[in-house]
Amino acid sequence: MRLSEALIPALAGPSGHRHSRPVNRSKQRGRIRVVKVLWPVLGQIGNREKRRQSIEMLVGPESLPGSGWTLIKETAWRSGFRGRDPRSLRARRTGEFVGHRVFRNQERHLYIWVEVVPYESIEDATEALPALQKSMVKYPGRRITQNHVVEGMDVPEADQTFCFELEGTMRHRAWSQKFVAARLDRIISITAGSGLDEGWNRNDLLPVASAQTEKVRRAVSSA
């Protein structure tokens, strides 16, 4: 059994079910703290080649509009490590990794993150695409007041496009985040731009999403 698989049932008990006898709350909190500390590390365990492939499918600052972009985060985690969605768990069994990069433009006060999410099958990716809208609503320090689908935006390189926007407040100021999610074959790529007030013009995200999907297309073609 993998270390990651062994730690998950530790929260519930040796059998993986809830305790039938009184629980030692102090020990339980200790187990939760251990898992929280180890969780980012455990998410790196897996097929190194698939991890590398997911990272390489992500665009760099040269694909972003204008200048002044800085890469502030690059990471990848094993599918199924964030949430228990059955589609993600099936991708985990095939060793898939989610690749993720975050860029910041300090002068324009804008952020953008890009992500590639491989699934086990085209069917799983197709079902997962619209489900993204409900999964992107938990942001510490932000209050979401609107979450709506945007029609009429398409990434030409993709088999399927789904766009939506979040609006709300952060530190008593208006805040927004705009998403362009595109499916190519069994891989979803997400381009998400955020900022204060109006933030991103959604049309500025489309070229980034197109460049992202083109990188996925090349990777799929060469596989």
C-alpha positions as CSV (number, residue, x, y, z in Angstrom):
1,M,0.0,0.0,0.0
2,R,1.2,3.5,-0.9
3,L,2.0,5.9,2.0
4,S,-0.7,8.3,0.6
5,E,-3.3,5.5,0.7
6,A,-2.4,4.5,4.2
7,L,-2.8,8.0,5.6
8,I,-6.3,8.7,4.3
9,P,-8.1,6.1,6.4
10,A,-6.0,7.1,9.5
11,L,-8.5,9.9,10.0
12,A,-11.4,7.4,10.4
13,G,-9.7,4.4,12.0
14,P,-7.9,1.2,11.2
15,S,-10.7,-0.1,9.1
16,G,-11.4,3.1,7.2
17,H,-14.8,3.5,8.8
18,R,-15.8,5.8,11.6
19,H,-15.0,4.7,15.2
20,S,-17.7,2.9,17.0
21,R,-16.1,3.8,20.4
22,P,-15.3,7.3,21.7
23,V,-12.7,9.1,19.8
24,N,-9.6,10.7,21.3
25,R,-10.1,14.2,19.9
26,S,-6.6,15.3,20.7
27,K,-5.1,12.3,18.7
28,Q,-7.6,13.0,15.9
29,R,-6.6,16.6,15.6
30,G,-2.9,15.5,15.6
31,R,-3.7,13.1,12.7
32,I,-5.4,15.9,10.8
33,R,-2.4,18.2,11.3
34,V,0.0,15.5,10.0
35,V,-2.1,14.9,6.9
36,K,-2.3,18.6,6.2
37,V,1.4,19.0,6.4
38,L,2.1,15.9,4.3
39,W,-0.7,16.4,1.7
40,P,1.3,18.7,-0.7
41,V,4.2,16.3,-0.6
42,L,2.0,13.2,-1.1
43,G,0.4,14.9,-4.1
44,Q,3.8,14.8,-5.9
45,I,4.1,11.0,-5.6
46,G,3.5,9.2,-8.9
47,N,4.6,8.8,-12.5
48,R,7.3,11.4,-13.0
49,E,6.9,11.4,-16.8
50,K,3.2,12.2,-16.6
51,R,4.0,15.0,-14.1
52,R,6.6,16.4,-16.5
53,Q,4.2,16.2,-19.5
54,S,1.5,18.1,-17.6
55,I,3.9,20.9,-16.7
56,E,5.2,21.1,-20.3
57,M,1.7,21.6,-21.6
58,L,1.4,24.9,-19.8
59,V,2.0,28.2,-21.5
60,G,4.7,30.6,-20.4
61,P,4.7,34.5,-20.0
62,E,5.4,34.9,-23.7
63,S,1.8,33.8,-24.4
64,L,0.3,36.5,-22.1
65,P,-0.9,39.9,-23.3
66,G,1.6,42.8,-22.8
67,S,4.7,42.7,-20.7
68,G,5.5,42.6,-17.0
69,W,4.4,39.1,-16.2
70,T,6.2,37.1,-13.6
71,L,5.8,33.4,-12.9
72,I,5.0,33.1,-9.2
73,K,4.0,29.5,-8.9
74,E,4.5,26.3,-10.7
75,T,3.3,23.0,-9.4
76,A,1.6,19.7,-10.2
77,W,-0.4,17.2,-8.2
78,R,-1.7,13.7,-8.6
79,S,-5.2,13.6,-9.9
80,G,-7.8,12.9,-7.2
81,F,-5.8,14.5,-4.4
82,R,-8.1,17.5,-4.2
83,G,-11.6,16.3,-3.7
84,R,-13.3,12.9,-4.2
85,D,-14.9,13.4,-7.6
86,P,-15.2,9.9,-9.3
87,R,-13.8,11.3,-12.6
88,S,-10.7,12.6,-10.8
89,L,-10.2,9.3,-9.0
90,R,-10.4,7.4,-12.2
91,A,-7.7,9.7,-13.6
92,R,-5.6,9.1,-10.5
93,R,-5.7,5.3,-11.1
94,T,-4.1,5.9,-14.5
95,G,-1.4,8.0,-13.0
96,E,-2.5,11.4,-14.3
97,F,-1.2,14.7,-13.0
98,V,-2.7,18.2,-12.9
99,G,-0.3,20.9,-14.0
100,H,-0.7,24.4,-12.7
101,R,1.1,27.8,-13.2
102,V,0.3,31.2,-11.7
103,F,1.5,34.6,-13.2
104,R,1.3,38.1,-11.7
105,N,1.5,41.5,-13.3
106,Q,2.4,43.8,-10.5
107,E,1.9,47.0,-12.5
108,R,-1.5,46.2,-13.7
109,H,-2.6,44.4,-10.5
110,L,-3.7,41.3,-12.5
111,Y,-3.2,37.6,-12.0
112,I,-3.7,34.7,-14.3
113,W,-3.4,31.0,-13.7
114,V,-3.4,28.2,-16.3
115,E,-4.0,24.5,-15.6
116,V,-4.2,21.2,-17.6
117,V,-6.4,18.5,-16.2
118,P,-6.1,15.1,-18.0
119,Y,-8.9,12.6,-17.5
120,E,-9.1,8.8,-18.1
121,S,-11.5,9.2,-21.0
122,I,-13.2,11.8,-23.3
123,E,-16.5,11.0,-21.6
124,D,-15.1,12.0,-18.2
125,A,-13.6,15.2,-19.5
126,T,-16.8,16.1,-21.3
127,E,-18.8,15.7,-18.1
128,A,-16.2,17.5,-16.0
129,L,-16.1,20.6,-18.1
130,P,-19.4,22.3,-16.9
131,A,-18.9,21.0,-13.4
132,L,-16.0,23.4,-13.1
133,Q,-18.4,26.3,-12.4
134,K,-19.4,24.9,-9.1
135,S,-16.0,23.8,-8.0
136,M,-14.3,27.3,-8.3
137,V,-16.2,29.1,-5.6
138,K,-14.1,28.8,-2.4
139,Y,-11.6,31.6,-2.1
140,P,-10.3,32.6,1.3
141,G,-10.8,36.3,1.9
142,R,-13.2,36.7,-1.0
143,R,-17.0,37.0,-1.0
144,I,-18.6,35.6,-4.2
145,T,-21.8,37.4,-5.1
146,Q,-22.2,36.2,-8.7
147,N,-21.3,33.1,-10.7
148,H,-22.6,33.1,-14.2
149,V,-22.0,31.3,-17.5
150,V,-20.8,33.4,-20.5
151,E,-22.1,32.4,-23.9
152,G,-20.6,33.0,-27.3
153,M,-17.0,32.5,-26.5
154,D,-15.1,29.7,-28.3
155,V,-11.5,28.5,-28.4
156,P,-11.1,27.4,-32.1
157,E,-8.5,24.7,-31.3
158,A,-10.8,23.0,-28.8
159,D,-13.4,20.3,-29.1
160,Q,-15.6,22.1,-26.5
161,T,-15.5,25.4,-24.7
162,F,-17.1,26.5,-21.4
163,C,-16.7,30.0,-20.0
164,F,-18.0,31.5,-16.8
165,E,-17.2,34.4,-14.4
166,L,-17.1,35.0,-10.7
167,E,-17.8,38.5,-9.2
168,G,-17.6,39.6,-5.6
169,T,-15.5,41.6,-3.1
170,M,-12.1,41.3,-1.6
171,R,-10.9,43.7,1.2
172,H,-14.0,45.8,0.6
173,R,-13.2,46.2,-3.1
174,A,-14.9,44.8,-6.2
175,W,-13.1,41.7,-7.5
176,S,-13.7,39.4,-10.5
177,Q,-12.3,36.2,-12.0
178,K,-13.0,35.1,-15.6
179,F,-12.6,31.5,-16.7
180,V,-12.1,30.0,-20.2
181,A,-12.1,26.2,-20.0
182,A,-11.4,24.2,-23.1
183,R,-11.6,20.5,-23.7
184,L,-9.4,18.8,-26.3
185,D,-9.8,15.0,-26.5
186,R,-9.6,13.9,-22.8
187,I,-7.7,16.9,-21.5
188,I,-9.2,20.1,-20.1
189,S,-7.2,23.3,-20.0
190,I,-8.3,26.2,-17.8
191,T,-7.3,29.8,-18.2
192,A,-8.4,32.0,-15.4
193,G,-7.7,35.7,-15.1
194,S,-8.5,37.7,-11.9
195,G,-8.1,41.2,-10.6
196,L,-9.7,44.0,-8.6
197,D,-12.7,46.0,-10.0
198,E,-13.3,45.0,-13.6
199,G,-10.1,42.9,-13.7
200,W,-9.6,41.2,-17.1
201,N,-11.3,41.9,-20.3
202,R,-12.6,38.5,-21.1
203,N,-11.6,38.8,-24.8
204,D,-7.9,39.1,-23.7
205,L,-8.2,35.6,-22.2
206,L,-9.1,33.9,-25.5
207,P,-5.7,34.2,-27.1
208,V,-4.1,32.7,-24.0
209,A,-6.6,29.9,-23.9
210,S,-6.0,29.3,-27.6
211,A,-2.2,29.1,-27.1
212,Q,-2.8,26.8,-24.1
213,T,-5.0,24.5,-26.1
214,E,-2.6,24.4,-29.0
215,K,0.2,23.2,-26.6
216,V,-2.2,20.4,-25.5
217,R,-2.9,19.5,-29.1
218,R,0.7,19.2,-29.9
219,A,1.2,17.0,-26.9
220,V,-1.7,14.8,-27.8
221,S,-0.5,14.5,-31.4
222,S,3.0,13.4,-30.4
223,A,1.8,10.9,-27.8
